[in-house]
Amino acid sequence: MSLDGEAAQALIPEQLLPSRAPAALTVASTTADRILEGVIEEEIDRWGRVDPQFRDPLFALRRFIGSGGKRLRPSFCYWAAIGFGVDRESPLLARAMAGLEFLHTFALIHDDVMDNSATRRGEPSVQQRYQMDHRREAMRGSSEHFGNAMAILAGDLAFALADRMFLPLGILPRQVFSELKIEVNLGQYLDIAGGVMRESSIERSERTAIYKSAKYTIERPMHIGAALGGATDSALARISKFAVPLGLAFQLKDDILGAFGDVAVTRKPVGDDLREGKPTLLVALARGEFSPEERIIFDEHFGQPGLGPDEIGILQRLISGSGALERLEDRIDALLEEAVNVLDRLPISGEARVALAELTAFVVDREA
């Protein structure tokens, strides 16, 4: 399989990056998109010659990957690798970046199935598209079951492609990638389990955020990039002291956007996390400050899929009135300061340090 992407047609739309995305993000995302495009087009061609219908789940992946995304995981991998002396044209680095984005694609598609989400990035989710196809073609059986099953298979295909990308990368990057997959699975387990529990502790909410997002988004991608550059165990441990607090700040910012974000910017319905009953740190902090009467009102609405704007507004006002939003923003600021202090001491090149500083500011100062 060629990974230079030069022979592939530009069938994946130009990435829909946030308007304020820093140069450090766009440089890495351009490389990642070129590789992803080449891999998918080659797979469409290869499997289409076996059976034209085999192209369908690959078309679904192409559409999903082309619908947007920040490409944070490839970007943190890229700049860690550059920081430890990896050539920016390295085919192994390109494979790692593509593998991380394929894994993220898998995770998001399956997450939408688990959360029964109808939209992703402002468009129908993968299972929703298949359900719409089922109804339009008047197929037999349940459209919901068909859509969920096909989305799971499309996600599994992305997972398989992610693993393939990592095959030539060496023992340490593959070990880190394997650990990443276990960690994000367990983090998602805590997230789903927490969504059906009546109580949500601050400790459990923070642990969920670390394993579902912080390590998966920043720490492990940076470890993989650094490992490609021959980083020692000591260097990887120093990266963790930067990446875990920054990754946690990223997820806490995501929690705020999930409860209070602007739909025109986030491209998902306002208050979706409140409808889904997400056991976020924001909710845990708020619940600890509610009066008995406020808790009753909150519990009547929280986690109800059919909440409209008025009910979402009630939950938002309760959270804001509890002081939880301000406390969470203070926590994000403290985590950011912790990460920045470590970044200044990481054993990386000056170019990479500047790029990582740009990414650091972006992940906690974004609107989507």
C-alpha positions as CSV (number, residue, x, y, z in Angstrom):
1,M,0.0,0.0,0.0
2,S,1.4,3.4,-1.0
3,L,1.3,6.0,1.7
4,D,2.3,9.1,-0.2
5,G,-1.3,9.8,-1.3
6,E,-0.1,11.3,-4.6
7,A,-2.1,8.9,-6.7
8,A,-5.3,9.4,-4.8
9,Q,-8.0,11.7,-6.1
10,A,-8.9,14.5,-3.7
11,L,-12.3,13.0,-2.8
12,I,-12.2,13.8,0.9
13,P,-13.4,17.4,1.3
14,E,-11.0,20.0,2.7
15,Q,-11.0,19.6,6.4
16,L,-13.4,21.8,8.3
17,L,-10.9,23.2,10.9
18,P,-12.0,25.8,13.4
19,S,-11.5,29.4,12.1
20,R,-9.1,30.2,14.9
21,A,-7.0,27.0,14.5
22,P,-3.2,27.7,15.0
23,A,-0.7,27.0,12.3
24,A,0.7,24.2,14.4
25,L,-2.6,22.4,14.0
26,T,-3.1,23.1,10.3
27,V,0.4,21.9,9.3
28,A,-0.1,18.5,11.0
29,S,-3.7,18.1,9.9
30,T,-2.8,18.7,6.3
31,T,-0.3,15.8,6.5
32,A,-2.8,13.6,8.3
33,D,-5.6,14.2,5.8
34,R,-3.3,13.5,2.8
35,I,-2.4,10.1,4.2
36,L,-6.0,9.3,5.3
37,E,-7.3,10.2,1.8
38,G,-4.7,8.0,0.1
39,V,-5.4,5.0,2.3
40,I,-9.2,5.1,1.9
41,E,-9.1,5.6,-1.8
42,E,-6.7,2.6,-2.2
43,E,-9.0,0.5,-0.1
44,I,-12.1,1.6,-2.0
45,D,-10.4,0.6,-5.3
46,R,-9.0,-2.7,-3.9
47,W,-12.2,-3.9,-2.3
48,G,-14.5,-2.5,-5.0
49,R,-12.8,-4.9,-7.5
50,V,-13.8,-7.8,-5.3
51,D,-17.4,-6.7,-4.8
52,P,-18.8,-3.2,-5.4
53,Q,-20.8,-3.4,-2.2
54,F,-17.6,-3.7,-0.2
55,R,-17.0,0.0,-1.0
56,D,-20.1,1.1,1.0
57,P,-18.6,1.1,4.5
58,L,-15.4,2.7,3.1
59,F,-17.5,5.5,1.6
60,A,-19.1,5.9,5.1
61,L,-15.6,6.3,6.6
62,R,-14.6,8.8,3.8
63,R,-17.7,10.9,4.4
64,F,-17.2,10.8,8.2
65,I,-13.5,11.7,8.1
66,G,-14.1,14.4,5.5
67,S,-16.9,16.0,7.6
68,G,-14.4,17.9,9.9
69,G,-12.6,17.4,13.1
70,K,-9.6,19.1,14.7
71,R,-7.0,16.4,14.1
72,L,-5.7,17.0,17.6
73,R,-4.3,13.5,18.1
74,P,-2.2,13.4,14.9
75,S,-1.1,17.0,15.7
76,F,0.2,16.2,19.2
77,C,1.9,13.1,17.8
78,Y,3.5,15.1,15.0
79,W,5.0,17.8,17.1
80,A,6.3,15.4,19.8
81,A,8.0,13.5,17.0
82,I,9.5,16.7,15.5
83,G,10.6,17.7,18.9
84,F,12.6,14.5,19.3
85,G,14.3,14.8,15.9
86,V,12.0,12.7,13.6
87,D,12.0,13.9,9.9
88,R,8.7,15.6,9.1
89,E,8.6,13.5,5.9
90,S,9.0,10.2,7.8
91,P,6.6,7.6,6.4
92,L,6.4,6.0,9.9
93,L,5.3,9.3,11.4
94,A,2.7,9.6,8.7
95,R,1.4,6.1,9.4
96,A,1.2,6.9,13.2
97,M,-0.8,10.1,12.5
98,A,-3.2,8.2,10.2
99,G,-3.6,5.4,12.6
100,L,-4.5,7.8,15.5
101,E,-7.2,9.5,13.3
102,F,-8.6,6.1,12.2
103,L,-8.8,5.1,15.8
104,H,-10.6,8.3,16.7
105,T,-13.0,7.7,13.8
106,F,-13.8,4.3,15.2
107,A,-14.3,5.7,18.7
108,L,-16.7,8.5,17.6
109,I,-18.8,6.2,15.4
110,H,-19.2,3.7,18.2
111,D,-19.8,6.6,20.7
112,D,-22.7,7.8,18.6
113,V,-24.2,4.3,18.6
114,M,-23.8,4.1,22.4
115,D,-25.3,7.5,23.0
116,N,-28.0,7.1,20.3
117,S,-26.8,10.4,18.7
118,A,-28.6,11.5,15.6
119,T,-25.9,14.0,14.6
120,R,-22.2,14.4,14.5
121,R,-20.4,17.6,13.3
122,G,-23.7,19.1,12.2
123,E,-24.6,16.1,9.9
124,P,-26.4,12.8,10.4
125,S,-24.4,10.3,12.4
126,V,-23.3,7.2,10.6
127,Q,-26.0,5.0,12.1
128,Q,-28.6,7.7,11.4
129,R,-27.5,7.8,7.7
130,Y,-28.0,4.0,7.5
131,Q,-31.3,4.2,9.2
132,M,-32.4,6.8,6.7
133,D,-31.2,4.6,3.8
134,H,-33.2,1.7,5.3
135,R,-36.4,3.7,5.5
136,R,-36.0,5.3,2.1
137,E,-35.4,1.9,0.4
138,A,-38.3,0.3,2.4
139,M,-36.0,-2.5,3.5
140,R,-37.1,-5.4,5.8
141,G,-36.7,-5.4,9.5
142,S,-35.9,-2.6,12.0
143,S,-34.2,0.5,10.6
144,E,-32.7,1.3,14.0
145,H,-31.2,-2.2,14.3
146,F,-29.8,-2.0,10.8
147,G,-28.3,1.5,11.3
148,N,-26.6,0.5,14.5
149,A,-25.3,-2.7,13.1
150,M,-23.8,-1.1,10.0
151,A,-22.3,1.8,12.1
152,I,-20.6,-0.7,14.4
153,L,-19.1,-2.5,11.4
154,A,-17.9,0.8,9.8
155,G,-16.3,1.7,13.1
156,D,-14.7,-1.8,13.3
157,L,-13.3,-1.2,9.8
158,A,-11.7,2.0,11.0
159,F,-10.2,0.2,14.0
160,A,-8.7,-2.4,11.7
161,L,-7.2,0.2,9.5
162,A,-5.7,1.9,12.5
163,D,-4.0,-1.3,13.6
164,R,-2.7,-1.8,10.1
165,M,-1.1,1.7,10.1
166,F,0.9,0.7,13.2
167,L,2.3,-2.6,12.0
168,P,5.8,-1.3,10.8
169,L,6.2,1.2,13.6
170,G,8.4,-0.8,16.1
171,I,7.7,-2.4,19.4
172,L,7.5,0.7,21.7
173,P,5.0,2.8,19.5
174,R,2.9,-0.4,19.1
175,Q,2.9,-1.0,22.8
176,V,1.8,2.6,23.5
177,F,-0.9,2.3,20.9
178,S,-2.2,-0.9,22.5
179,E,-2.2,0.7,25.9
180,L,-4.1,3.7,24.5
181,K,-6.8,1.4,23.1
182,I,-7.3,-0.3,26.5
183,E,-7.4,3.0,28.4
184,V,-10.0,4.7,26.2
185,N,-12.1,1.5,26.3
186,L,-12.1,1.6,30.1
187,G,-12.7,5.4,30.2
188,Q,-15.7,4.9,27.9
189,Y,-16.9,2.2,30.3
190,L,-16.8,4.6,33.2
191,D,-18.6,7.2,31.1
192,I,-21.5,4.8,30.1
193,A,-21.8,3.4,33.6
194,G,-21.8,6.8,35.2
195,G,-24.6,7.9,32.9
196,V,-27.1,5.6,34.5
197,M,-26.1,6.1,38.1
198,R,-28.0,8.6,40.3
199,E,-24.8,10.0,42.0
200,S,-21.6,11.2,40.4
201,S,-18.6,11.8,42.6
202,I,-15.9,14.4,41.8
203,E,-13.2,11.7,41.9
204,R,-15.0,9.3,39.5
205,S,-15.9,12.1,37.1
206,E,-12.3,13.3,36.9
207,R,-11.0,9.7,36.5
208,T,-13.5,9.2,33.6
209,A,-12.2,12.4,31.9
210,I,-8.6,11.4,32.3
211,Y,-9.0,7.9,30.8
212,K,-11.7,8.7,28.2
213,S,-10.0,11.8,26.9
214,A,-6.9,13.2,28.5
215,K,-4.6,10.3,28.0
216,Y,-6.2,9.4,24.7
217,T,-6.1,12.8,23.2
218,I,-2.7,14.2,24.2
219,E,-0.5,11.9,26.4
220,R,-0.5,8.7,24.3
221,P,-0.3,10.4,20.9
222,M,2.7,12.4,22.2
223,H,4.3,9.3,23.6
224,I,4.0,7.6,20.2
225,G,5.6,10.5,18.4
226,A,8.4,10.8,20.9
227,A,8.9,7.0,20.8
228,L,9.5,7.3,17.0
229,G,12.3,9.7,17.9
230,G,13.9,7.3,20.4
231,A,12.7,9.1,23.5
232,T,13.7,7.4,26.8
233,D,11.3,6.3,29.5
234,S,12.4,9.3,31.5
235,A,11.4,11.6,28.7
236,L,8.1,9.9,28.2
237,A,7.4,10.4,31.9
238,R,8.1,14.1,31.6
239,I,5.8,14.3,28.7
240,S,3.0,12.8,30.8
241,K,3.4,15.6,33.4
242,F,2.6,18.1,30.6
243,A,0.1,16.0,28.6
244,V,-2.2,14.7,31.3
245,P,-3.1,18.1,32.9
246,L,-3.5,19.6,29.5
247,G,-5.7,16.7,28.3
248,L,-7.8,17.0,31.4
249,A,-8.2,20.7,30.8
250,F,-9.2,19.9,27.2
251,Q,-12.0,17.5,28.4
252,L,-13.2,19.9,31.1
253,K,-13.5,22.6,28.4
254,D,-15.4,20.0,26.3
255,D,-17.8,19.5,29.3
256,I,-18.6,23.2,29.3
257,L,-19.2,23.3,25.6
258,G,-21.4,20.2,25.9
259,A,-23.6,21.9,28.4
260,F,-23.4,25.6,27.3
261,G,-22.0,25.6,23.7
262,D,-23.4,27.5,20.8
263,V,-24.9,25.0,18.3
264,A,-23.7,27.2,15.4
265,V,-20.1,26.7,16.5
266,T,-20.1,23.2,18.1
267,R,-22.4,21.8,15.4
268,K,-24.3,19.6,17.9
269,P,-27.5,20.4,19.7
270,V,-27.2,22.7,22.7
271,G,-27.2,20.7,26.0
272,D,-26.6,17.3,24.5
273,D,-24.5,16.2,27.4
274,L,-27.4,17.2,29.7
275,R,-29.8,15.1,27.7
276,E,-27.5,12.1,27.7
277,G,-26.9,12.4,31.5
278,K,-23.1,12.6,31.1
279,P,-21.3,12.2,34.5
280,T,-19.1,15.2,33.9
281,L,-17.1,17.0,36.6
282,L,-19.2,20.1,35.9
283,V,-22.3,18.1,36.9
284,A,-20.6,16.6,39.9
285,L,-19.5,20.0,41.2
286,A,-23.0,21.4,40.7
287,R,-24.8,18.6,42.4
288,G,-22.6,19.1,45.5
289,E,-23.9,22.6,45.8
290,F,-27.6,22.1,45.1
291,S,-30.2,22.6,47.8
292,P,-32.5,19.6,48.3
293,E,-35.2,21.3,46.2
294,E,-32.7,22.1,43.4
295,R,-31.5,18.6,43.3
296,I,-35.0,17.3,42.8
297,I,-35.6,19.6,39.9
298,F,-32.2,18.8,38.4
299,D,-32.8,15.0,38.7
300,E,-36.2,15.3,37.1
301,H,-34.7,16.7,33.9
302,F,-31.1,15.5,33.7
303,G,-30.5,12.5,31.4
304,Q,-33.9,12.8,29.6
305,P,-33.4,12.5,25.8
306,G,-36.4,14.6,24.9
307,L,-35.4,17.8,26.7
308,G,-36.4,20.9,24.8
309,P,-34.8,24.4,25.0
310,D,-36.8,25.4,28.1
311,E,-35.8,22.3,30.1
312,I,-32.2,22.7,29.0
313,G,-32.3,26.3,30.2
314,I,-33.5,25.2,33.6
315,L,-30.5,22.8,34.0
316,Q,-28.1,25.5,32.7
317,R,-29.4,28.0,35.2
318,L,-29.1,25.5,38.1
319,I,-25.5,24.7,37.2
320,S,-24.6,28.3,36.8
321,G,-26.3,29.3,40.0
322,S,-24.4,26.6,41.9
323,G,-21.0,28.2,41.1
324,A,-19.8,25.0,39.4
325,L,-19.1,26.8,36.1
326,E,-16.7,29.2,37.8
327,R,-15.0,26.5,39.8
328,L,-14.5,24.4,36.7
329,E,-13.0,27.4,34.8
330,D,-10.6,27.9,37.7
331,R,-9.7,24.3,37.5
332,I,-9.0,24.6,33.8
333,D,-6.8,27.6,34.4
334,A,-4.8,25.8,37.1
335,L,-4.3,22.8,34.8
336,L,-3.2,25.0,32.0
337,E,-0.6,26.7,34.2
338,E,0.7,23.3,35.4
339,A,1.1,22.1,31.8
340,V,2.8,25.3,30.6
341,N,5.3,25.1,33.4
342,V,6.3,21.6,32.4
343,L,6.4,22.4,28.7
344,D,9.1,24.9,29.3
345,R,11.3,22.1,30.7
346,L,10.6,19.4,28.1
347,P,13.7,18.1,26.3
348,I,12.4,19.0,22.8
349,S,13.4,21.3,20.0
350,G,12.5,25.0,20.0
351,E,10.2,24.6,17.0
352,A,8.2,21.9,18.7
353,R,8.0,23.9,21.9
354,V,6.5,26.8,20.1
355,A,4.0,24.6,18.2
356,L,3.0,22.8,21.4
357,A,2.5,26.1,23.1
358,E,0.1,27.1,20.3
359,L,-1.8,23.8,20.6
360,T,-1.9,24.3,24.4
361,A,-3.6,27.6,24.1
362,F,-6.0,26.3,21.5
363,V,-7.4,23.3,23.3
364,V,-8.5,25.4,26.3
365,D,-9.5,28.6,24.4
366,R,-11.7,27.0,21.7
367,E,-15.4,27.4,21.1
368,A,-16.0,23.9,19.5
